[in-house]
Structures are given as C-alpha cells and as structure tokens.
C-alpha cells in the first residue's frame, strides 16, 4: 500500500534521524535516496559521515533530479531532502511557476508506485523575509512544494529541537 510521510523542520532539528528511525521501524533494509549535489569537499565529507552513520543495511542511491528513474515498488524510501532536490531544478531555471510544475510532475511520477515514501524537507519560510530576490523566489517555491507534498501525504511530522510533533 502506497504511503507518503513528510518530515519537516528547521536546520539541525532532527529531520533526517527521524526519517531513518521511521524507515527502520518499518523494514530492515530501507532505501536512502540522496538528492544533494556535492558542491565542495566539506559537503562531500558531510555526505560520507551520513552514509557511515546509516550503515550497510541501507541501499544508497544518489539522484539529484529525476527520482522517477527508480522503480522502488515495495520498498521503504527516505528522500533526503526536498530542499536540495528543488535547488537542483531551480539552479537551472529560476522561474518559480515553471520549476514548481516540473517538480510536481516528477514527484507524481515517482510516488505513483506502491511503496512507502518518507520525504525530508526544510521549513525555510519560518524566518524573516529575505532581502535577496532569488532567495525569496526559492522560499516561495519550497513553501508551495512542501504544501503540495503535505496535501498528498498520509502523515506529516514537524521536528522541533529533536522532538517530533505530529501535524497530520
């Protein structure tokens, strides 16, 4: 049975650890689908530490944009994270409407399978309004995509200082 879980919160709120905990509570061999583009050595090291922490029971897939390339029917999949995934699309085309439609379509294709999908995302719009026009556009894009995923989700969890708060 298809299930979508959205885990959201601020930076270092415990989102990824919670997603991993939820996945391992369902199955012993989940999939970790990482959407990050490796921009520099510091980030490469961060990714390495995350992979090491997860351990060998995880199937690791790195895909920056086209999640639907993978048929993960019957699997439990942590997608970490929506923010970086959106960045990969937005970096190529900063038109919010165009990017939002493209990402929604990709999300729909990917989640059209009978699997458990656990999406990790950031609540970047919770702070003040940026003075930077590009940042405001990206915040809008992420807010609208988070709303879309939440509307499709069976469950939504907000992480606050390492504490999970059930939203939906």
Backbone bond lengths (Angstrom), bond angles and torsions (degrees), N, CA, C in turn:
res aa  C-N    CA-C-N  psi(-1)  N-CA   C-N-CA  omega(-1)  CA-C   N-CA-C  phi
1 X - - - 1.453 - - 1.529 109.46 -
2 X 1.315 116.53 128.67 1.458 120.69 179.96 1.519 110.57 -66.83
3 X 1.323 114.79 135.97 1.456 120.98 176.11 1.519 108.14 -141.18
4 X 1.346 115.92 138.42 1.459 122.08 176.21 1.520 107.96 -121.15
5 X 1.319 115.40 126.93 1.460 122.58 177.09 1.522 106.99 -120.83
6 X 1.323 116.84 131.43 1.464 122.00 176.83 1.525 108.08 -112.93
7 X 1.328 115.65 127.03 1.463 121.56 176.59 1.520 106.90 -117.23
8 X 1.337 115.72 119.40 1.455 121.62 -174.29 1.523 110.30 -127.16
9 X 1.317 116.05 163.83 1.464 121.61 178.77 1.514 109.82 158.75
10 X 1.304 115.59 -178.72 1.461 121.44 179.87 1.521 111.95 -80.34
11 X 1.334 115.26 176.83 1.456 120.50 176.76 1.514 110.04 -60.58
12 X 1.332 115.64 139.02 1.458 123.24 177.62 1.528 113.40 58.22
13 X 1.337 115.48 30.95 1.469 119.92 179.23 1.526 112.20 -89.43
14 X 1.346 117.02 -8.12 1.458 120.77 -179.55 1.514 114.24 101.61
15 X 1.332 117.07 15.07 1.465 121.67 -176.50 1.531 112.96 -60.06
16 X 1.319 116.38 -51.58 1.469 120.01 -176.46 1.518 111.55 -64.67
17 X 1.311 117.06 -43.89 1.470 119.67 178.91 1.528 110.68 -61.84
18 X 1.329 116.91 -40.33 1.463 120.50 178.34 1.526 110.26 -63.87
19 X 1.330 117.15 -43.65 1.466 120.96 178.91 1.527 110.63 -60.26
20 X 1.324 116.62 -43.08 1.454 120.73 178.62 1.529 110.70 -64.13
21 X 1.318 116.54 -41.65 1.465 121.94 178.56 1.532 110.92 -61.83
22 X 1.317 116.75 -44.77 1.471 121.08 178.87 1.529 109.82 -62.13
23 X 1.339 116.42 -46.57 1.465 120.56 -179.11 1.526 111.28 -60.02
24 X 1.335 116.76 -46.88 1.466 120.55 -178.47 1.523 111.96 -70.40
25 X 1.325 117.29 -19.29 1.454 120.84 174.15 1.521 112.49 -75.35
26 X 1.319 116.07 -15.90 1.467 121.44 -179.43 1.525 111.64 -99.62
27 X 1.329 115.80 -40.70 1.467 120.32 -173.02 1.540 109.05 -149.10
28 X 1.339 116.01 155.23 1.471 120.79 -179.18 1.527 113.54 -82.63
29 X 1.326 117.15 -19.04 1.471 120.08 -174.44 1.530 111.36 -131.53
30 X 1.337 117.43 69.23 1.463 119.76 -179.09 1.535 112.74 -76.56
31 X 1.324 113.60 171.75 1.469 122.31 176.90 1.522 108.08 -106.03
32 X 1.322 115.90 136.65 1.458 121.37 174.72 1.520 106.44 -112.91
33 X 1.325 116.54 110.02 1.458 121.51 -178.93 1.526 107.45 -102.53
34 X 1.322 115.54 105.20 1.464 122.78 -176.60 1.527 109.31 -92.62
35 X 1.327 115.92 130.28 1.464 120.89 -176.26 1.527 113.30 -104.02
36 X 1.315 117.29 1.54 1.467 120.99 -173.10 1.524 112.32 -70.48
37 X 1.309 114.74 141.16 1.457 122.20 166.22 1.523 105.84 -91.97
38 X 1.316 117.58 129.91 1.472 121.35 -179.16 1.529 108.00 -82.52
39 X 1.333 115.83 105.82 1.473 121.58 -176.19 1.521 113.20 -88.42
40 X 1.340 117.39 -28.16 1.464 119.07 -175.23 1.530 110.35 -158.39
41 X 1.331 116.23 176.23 1.457 121.61 -176.77 1.521 112.81 -65.10
42 X 1.331 117.49 -37.64 1.461 120.58 179.63 1.519 110.17 -61.31
43 X 1.327 117.07 -42.68 1.462 120.41 -179.72 1.528 110.70 -70.02
44 X 1.334 116.80 -37.16 1.466 121.00 177.05 1.533 109.76 -59.47
45 X 1.318 117.10 -40.65 1.462 121.48 178.61 1.526 110.65 -67.09
46 X 1.310 117.21 -39.52 1.469 121.87 177.57 1.534 110.27 -60.18
47 X 1.328 116.31 -43.80 1.469 121.44 178.25 1.524 110.29 -62.97
48 X 1.325 116.80 -43.47 1.459 120.74 179.32 1.535 111.20 -59.82
49 X 1.317 117.32 -43.27 1.468 121.22 178.95 1.530 111.34 -63.52
50 X 1.330 116.40 -39.77 1.475 120.22 177.99 1.526 110.32 -63.24
51 X 1.335 116.88 -44.56 1.462 120.46 -179.69 1.527 110.87 -63.55
52 X 1.318 116.33 -41.96 1.458 121.46 179.38 1.529 110.99 -63.11
53 X 1.332 116.72 -41.75 1.463 121.48 -179.80 1.526 110.85 -63.17
54 X 1.336 117.40 -39.07 1.459 120.54 -177.17 1.517 112.15 -67.49
55 X 1.297 117.75 -39.49 1.460 119.92 178.16 1.515 114.08 89.67
56 X 1.343 115.55 177.56 1.469 121.66 -170.53 1.531 114.91 -75.67
57 X 1.330 118.54 -12.48 1.471 118.97 -178.65 1.529 112.09 -73.51
58 X 1.317 116.56 -11.19 1.459 121.30 -179.26 1.523 111.15 -91.30
59 X 1.327 116.18 140.52 1.457 121.79 167.85 1.522 106.03 -93.28
60 X 1.334 117.21 117.16 1.457 121.59 -177.67 1.520 110.61 -97.91
61 X 1.331 115.38 128.43 1.462 122.36 175.62 1.522 106.86 -126.21
62 X 1.308 116.48 134.06 1.464 120.91 175.05 1.524 108.06 -112.05
63 X 1.322 115.23 120.18 1.472 121.51 -179.33 1.517 108.14 -147.23
64 X 1.305 116.71 115.59 1.459 121.73 -174.60 1.521 114.06 -76.92
65 X 1.324 118.20 -29.06 1.464 118.81 -173.78 1.524 114.13 -136.23
66 X 1.302 118.11 -54.27 1.463 121.27 -165.65 1.529 111.40 -97.13
67 X 1.317 114.96 76.99 1.462 122.05 -178.44 1.521 111.55 -59.20
68 X 1.329 116.56 -31.94 1.463 120.91 -175.90 1.534 112.53 -70.26
69 X 1.320 118.70 -3.61 1.467 121.16 173.51 1.525 110.80 -63.71
70 X 1.320 115.64 -19.22 1.455 121.37 -174.27 1.519 110.37 -110.26
71 X 1.318 115.53 123.92 1.463 121.04 173.47 1.521 106.61 -92.67
72 X 1.301 115.96 104.77 1.459 121.55 -175.89 1.534 111.02 -109.28
73 X 1.324 115.04 32.79 1.460 121.56 178.60 1.527 109.98 -52.38
74 X 1.327 114.79 132.61 1.453 121.00 177.46 1.519 114.60 82.01
75 X 1.320 117.90 -1.54 1.462 121.49 -176.84 1.522 110.87 -102.39
76 X 1.310 115.87 165.34 1.459 124.01 170.17 1.519 105.85 -106.43
77 X 1.336 115.84 122.09 1.462 121.53 -170.34 1.523 110.64 -124.37
78 X 1.326 116.40 124.38 1.464 121.50 170.64 1.521 106.88 -96.52
79 X 1.339 116.41 122.46 1.461 121.80 176.46 1.521 106.70 -104.80
80 X 1.326 116.34 111.50 1.454 122.05 -174.92 1.525 109.00 -129.35
81 X 1.310 117.83 105.64 1.451 126.18 5.02 1.524 110.75 -141.88
82 X 1.317 115.83 166.94 1.464 122.47 179.85 1.522 110.61 -62.15
83 X 1.321 117.94 -39.71 1.471 121.24 -177.83 1.522 111.09 -58.72
84 X 1.320 117.11 -48.83 1.460 120.02 -179.72 1.520 111.11 -69.55
85 X 1.328 116.80 -35.57 1.463 121.26 176.97 1.527 110.22 -60.17
86 X 1.329 116.16 -47.70 1.464 120.21 178.17 1.520 111.78 -62.33
87 X 1.321 116.34 -38.81 1.464 120.92 178.71 1.522 110.74 -57.04
88 X 1.318 117.37 -40.70 1.465 121.45 -178.67 1.526 111.61 -63.24
89 X 1.317 117.78 -35.74 1.466 121.26 175.81 1.522 110.62 -76.09
90 X 1.319 116.31 -46.26 1.467 122.83 -175.82 1.526 111.48 -63.52
91 X 1.331 116.74 -33.58 1.461 121.73 179.78 1.525 111.06 -61.16
92 X 1.334 116.61 -32.82 1.461 121.06 179.20 1.523 113.29 -84.51
93 X 1.354 116.80 -29.71 1.461 120.43 -178.18 1.522 108.38 -151.42
94 X 1.315 116.49 107.18 1.468 122.46 -175.87 1.527 112.94 -82.60
95 X 1.332 117.36 10.16 1.461 120.56 174.73 1.535 107.31 -77.46
96 X 1.325 116.52 111.54 1.460 121.74 -172.76 1.519 112.05 -61.32
97 X 1.329 118.11 -46.73 1.464 120.63 -178.00 1.525 111.53 -61.69
98 X 1.333 116.32 -45.99 1.461 120.95 179.29 1.528 110.80 -61.65
99 X 1.323 116.33 -47.76 1.456 121.18 -177.95 1.520 111.08 -64.64
100 X 1.321 117.24 -42.88 1.468 120.74 179.88 1.524 110.91 -59.88
101 X 1.310 117.62 -44.80 1.470 120.34 179.58 1.524 111.20 -64.28
102 X 1.340 116.94 -41.31 1.467 120.52 179.44 1.530 111.21 -63.57
103 X 1.320 116.12 -42.49 1.465 119.94 -177.72 1.526 111.14 -72.23
104 X 1.312 117.62 -39.26 1.473 119.89 175.61 1.527 110.38 -59.21
105 X 1.320 116.79 -44.31 1.471 120.70 -179.86 1.531 110.58 -63.24
106 X 1.322 116.91 -41.63 1.468 120.46 178.50 1.528 110.57 -66.15
107 X 1.321 117.43 -41.72 1.468 122.32 176.60 1.533 109.81 -58.43
108 X 1.326 116.84 -47.13 1.466 120.92 -179.05 1.528 111.82 -62.35
109 X 1.341 116.99 -42.26 1.472 120.02 178.13 1.532 110.44 -62.96
110 X 1.315 116.41 -43.94 1.465 121.48 -177.39 1.529 111.62 -65.73
111 X 1.312 117.01 -44.66 1.469 120.94 -175.30 1.526 112.96 -86.81
112 X 1.323 117.18 10.28 1.460 121.29 179.07 1.531 111.92 -77.89
113 X 1.314 117.20 1.47 1.460 122.27 -178.49 1.527 110.84 -99.50
114 X 1.311 115.12 158.74 1.463 122.04 177.32 1.530 107.74 -82.54
115 X 1.332 115.42 91.25 1.462 122.10 -177.99 1.522 108.14 -152.84
116 X 1.314 115.98 172.01 1.465 121.25 172.14 1.511 107.15 -104.31
117 X 1.321 115.82 118.68 1.457 122.93 -178.54 1.525 109.13 -109.41
118 X 1.318 116.87 124.95 1.458 122.28 177.71 1.523 106.76 -116.80
119 X 1.329 115.86 107.20 1.463 121.75 -178.50 1.519 109.91 -96.96
120 X 1.329 116.12 133.67 1.457 123.40 175.80 1.528 107.22 -106.11
121 X 1.336 116.58 132.16 1.458 120.05 179.75 1.518 110.30 -144.13
122 X 1.316 116.08 166.48 1.464 122.54 179.23 1.518 110.59 -107.29
123 X 1.309 115.77 146.04 1.464 122.74 172.45 1.526 107.66 -94.89
124 X 1.335 116.23 74.81 1.464 118.95 -175.24 1.524 112.52 -79.17
125 X 1.314 118.06 -13.72 1.453 120.91 -178.95 1.521 113.90 -89.04
126 X 1.315 117.42 7.65 1.463 120.22 -177.19 1.530 113.00 -79.38
127 X 1.309 117.01 -17.42 1.460 120.78 -178.91 1.513 111.50 -91.41
128 X 1.296 116.05 -159.33 1.461 121.47 179.20 1.516 111.75 -72.43
129 X 1.306 115.59 169.17 1.463 122.14 178.15 1.526 108.42 -81.13
130 X 1.323 115.76 127.94 1.461 121.32 -178.21 1.522 111.25 -67.92
131 X 1.315 116.05 149.74 1.466 121.61 173.51 1.521 110.69 -80.23
132 X 1.323 117.33 -14.13 1.451 123.30 -176.87 1.532 110.20 -89.78
133 X 1.337 116.49 123.14 1.470 121.23 -176.06 1.531 112.43 -62.13
134 X 1.333 117.23 -39.76 1.470 120.32 179.69 1.530 110.00 -65.16
135 X 1.327 116.45 -41.84 1.469 119.86 178.66 1.527 110.98 -63.16
136 X 1.337 116.97 -39.77 1.471 119.51 177.79 1.523 110.50 -62.45
137 X 1.337 117.39 -41.85 1.463 121.05 177.96 1.526 110.93 -61.27
138 X 1.343 115.84 -44.34 1.461 118.72 -179.08 1.525 111.09 -66.56
139 X 1.316 116.89 -38.88 1.470 120.55 178.24 1.521 109.95 -61.75
140 X 1.327 116.85 -41.63 1.465 120.27 175.87 1.527 110.71 -60.73
141 X 1.332 116.24 -48.23 1.463 121.46 -179.75 1.529 110.48 -56.61
142 X 1.320 115.95 -49.41 1.464 118.52 -177.75 1.525 111.27 -65.57
143 X 1.317 117.00 -41.82 1.465 119.42 179.09 1.515 111.95 -59.66
144 X 1.325 116.38 -43.97 1.467 119.61 -179.90 1.524 111.83 -68.48
145 X 1.353 116.89 -38.08 1.468 119.09 178.72 1.522 110.42 -69.61
146 X 1.327 117.32 -39.12 1.470 119.54 176.43 1.525 110.22 -59.93
147 X 1.330 116.71 -41.73 1.464 120.12 178.35 1.527 110.69 -62.37
148 X 1.330 116.41 -40.48 1.458 120.49 -179.73 1.529 110.57 -63.72
149 X 1.322 116.39 -47.98 1.462 119.82 179.92 1.525 109.88 -62.33
150 X 1.335 116.86 -43.63 1.469 120.62 179.77 1.529 111.09 -60.86
151 X 1.332 117.19 -37.29 1.466 119.88 179.58 1.528 111.44 -67.40
152 X 1.326 117.26 -27.07 1.467 122.28 178.75 1.523 112.26 -88.64
153 X 1.322 116.29 -16.88 1.465 121.32 -171.42 1.522 112.68 -77.24
154 X 1.321 114.57 146.54 1.455 122.00 171.48 1.522 110.78 -79.41
155 X 1.330 114.90 -27.57 1.459 121.01 -174.93 1.530 108.65 -146.47
156 X 1.346 116.51 140.20 1.465 122.17 175.43 1.523 107.46 -131.19
157 X 1.326 115.09 129.90 1.467 122.29 -179.91 1.527 108.07 -121.32
158 X 1.320 116.43 131.65 1.459 122.89 173.93 1.516 107.86 -103.86
159 X 1.328 116.54 125.17 1.467 120.78 177.32 1.531 108.78 -96.25
160 X 1.337 114.76 128.50 1.459 121.84 177.99 1.518 107.34 -130.54
161 X 1.325 117.39 112.13 1.466 122.08 178.15 1.527 112.52 50.62
162 X 1.336 115.37 42.57 1.462 120.35 177.79 1.524 114.96 82.08
163 X 1.329 116.82 1.57 1.464 121.44 -179.63 1.521 109.30 -107.28
164 X 1.319 115.58 129.24 1.468 121.17 -179.79 1.524 109.79 -84.96
165 X 1.342 115.95 127.92 1.450 122.39 176.91 1.524 107.13 -117.49
166 X 1.320 116.34 117.15 1.464 121.47 -179.55 1.534 109.02 -71.02
167 X 1.329 117.17 122.44 1.467 123.13 179.94 1.526 110.62 -101.41
168 X 1.297 115.83 -40.68 1.477 121.85 -178.64 1.507 108.93 -139.47
